[in-house]
Amino acid sequence: MTPAVLAEGLVKRFDGRAVVDGIDMAVPVGAIHGVLGPNGAGKTTTLRMLLGILEPDQGRRALFGETAPLRIAGQIGYLPEERGLYPAMAARDAIAFMGALRGLGQAEARSRAEVLLAEAGLAEAARRPIRALSKGMAQTVQLLGTIVHRPRLLVLDEPFSGLDALNQERLEALIRAQVAEGVTVLFSTHVIAHAERLCEAVTIIGGGRVRFAGTVAEARGAFPARVRLVTRAADGSWRAALPRGAARTGGAWQFDLPEGGIEPILAALIAGGAGIETLSIEPPSLHDAFVALVGTGAAAGAAA
Ligand SMILES: Nc1ncnc2c1ncn2[C@@H]1O[C@H](COP(=O)(O)OP(=O)(O)OP(=O)(O)O)[C@@H](O)[C@H]1O
């Protein structure tokens, strides 16, 4: 089946520097796909090329098989990274206006806007000007304006940035509702937790290149689980049984689960009289995988 989003070898250069350097991506119809990467990784530039806002210097892209994406702009909803609504416009009118830009009639756009606001729990904000709304509400209004024309594909650039936990949840619910209706969603983020909660598949980019593409489970599976061990004995010959790289922090030993599994180590620890107080084996989080793939420089942004 033709994918909703296809990118093959996309390249974009600014001032002679390739900020996107050969990106491949395929998003099946109906999927929710995360584009992850630290600041400056090339996420926005990639999305803009996919949408036809920017022309790639090399490579090709297609949305639902259409290689000139602007031709099907009416089927796409796009939330750009830089938000912008007219501050004096009422919330309902702002949504209706965005619908009209995508080809909806005024009356239809207004009535859909009312329904969307009510569904989002913002009915009372319908007639309030944007400037009187909280940042979270305004961002929700902008997202409603992005879906009011019932697009087949939603492209959201950092949709969660600047939102508190409550508004992030509201936005997640809105996105999930779209996916439940068969809409394909592509969104960028540098906050791993969102991708982890929402997406099955992700593309992790760093320095303009794909560092990983696959399911969240695969991203985790590419890295060893972490072992956390607390022994009753503080010291002893059993310490030789710990794998190289084991480090002690806060009274617990931590190390990567070796390929041979935990049992041989455990047997040696017991024989050596270590005494096992607690032992846990945790699969790596998507955050761990992300850090391993794009470097610790990304971790600060990822954790933010
Ligand atoms: N029009 C432009 N002219 C010159 N450089 C640009 C332009 N647009 C983007 N860049 C540069 O390209 C690189 C990638 O930017 P891009 O916005 O695509 O990254 P990003 O992954 O979306 O990061 P962020 O999360 O910080 O927005 C950055 O170094 C940016 O400064």
The ligand as an SDF file (V2000), in Angstrom:
LIG
                    3D

 31 33  0  0  0  0  0  0  0  0999 V2000
   16.6260   28.9180    6.3940 N   0  0  0  0  0  0  0  0  0  0  0  0
   17.7550   28.5320    7.0000 C   0  0  0  0  0  0  0  0  0  0  0  0
   18.9410   29.0770    6.7030 N   0  0  0  0  0  0  0  0  0  0  0  0
   20.0890   28.6850    7.2870 C   0  0  0  0  0  0  0  0  0  0  0  0
   20.1650   27.6980    8.2290 N   0  0  0  0  0  0  0  0  0  0  0  0
   19.0170   27.1050    8.5650 C   0  0  0  0  0  0  0  0  0  0  0  0
   17.7480   27.4840    7.9890 C   0  0  0  0  0  0  0  0  0  0  0  0
   16.7900   26.7000    8.5420 N   0  0  0  0  0  0  0  0  0  0  0  0
   17.4120   25.8910    9.4150 C   0  0  0  0  0  0  0  0  0  0  0  0
   18.7300   26.1270    9.4420 N   0  0  0  0  0  0  0  0  0  0  0  0
   19.7470   25.4150   10.2640 C   0  0  0  0  0  0  0  0  0  0  0  0
   19.5940   24.0310   10.0240 O   0  0  0  0  0  0  0  0  0  0  0  0
   19.8040   23.2620   11.1900 C   0  0  0  0  0  0  0  0  0  0  0  0
   18.6020   22.3590   11.4390 C   0  0  0  0  0  0  0  0  0  0  0  0
   17.4770   23.1510   11.7620 O   0  0  0  0  0  0  0  0  0  0  0  0
   16.0490   22.5490   12.0310 P   0  0  0  0  0  0  0  0  0  0  0  0
   15.1690   23.6860   12.4460 O   0  0  0  0  0  0  0  0  0  0  0  0
   15.6270   21.7330   10.8810 O   0  0  0  0  0  0  0  0  0  0  0  0
   16.3290   21.6090   13.2670 O   0  0  0  0  0  0  0  0  0  0  0  0
   15.3490   20.9850   14.3280 P   0  0  0  0  0  0  0  0  0  0  0  0
   15.7540   19.5720   14.4820 O   0  0  0  0  0  0  0  0  0  0  0  0
   13.9480   21.2690   13.9570 O   0  0  0  0  0  0  0  0  0  0  0  0
   15.7590   21.7520   15.6490 O   0  0  0  0  0  0  0  0  0  0  0  0
   14.9070   22.5860   16.6940 P   0  0  0  0  0  0  0  0  0  0  0  0
   14.2580   21.5980   17.5750 O   0  0  0  0  0  0  0  0  0  0  0  0
   15.9710   23.3830   17.3830 O   0  0  0  0  0  0  0  0  0  0  0  0
   13.9610   23.4300   15.8990 O   0  0  0  0  0  0  0  0  0  0  0  0
   20.0510   24.2600   12.3030 C   0  0  0  0  0  0  0  0  0  0  0  0
   21.4280   24.3610   12.5050 O   0  0  0  0  0  0  0  0  0  0  0  0
   19.4840   25.5620   11.7370 C   0  0  0  0  0  0  0  0  0  0  0  0
   20.1740   26.6620   12.2750 O   0  0  0  0  0  0  0  0  0  0  0  0
  1  2  1  0
  2  3  1  0
  2  7  2  0
  3  4  2  0
  4  5  1  0
  5  6  2  0
  6  7  1  0
  6 10  1  0
  7  8  1  0
  8  9  2  0
  9 10  1  0
 10 11  1  0
 11 12  1  0
 11 30  1  0
 12 13  1  0
 13 14  1  0
 13 28  1  0
 14 15  1  0
 15 16  1  0
 16 17  2  0
 16 18  1  0
 16 19  1  0
 19 20  1  0
 20 21  2  0
 20 22  1  0
 20 23  1  0
 23 24  1  0
 24 25  2  0
 24 26  1  0
 24 27  1  0
 28 29  1  0
 28 30  1  0
 30 31  1  0
M  END
$$$$
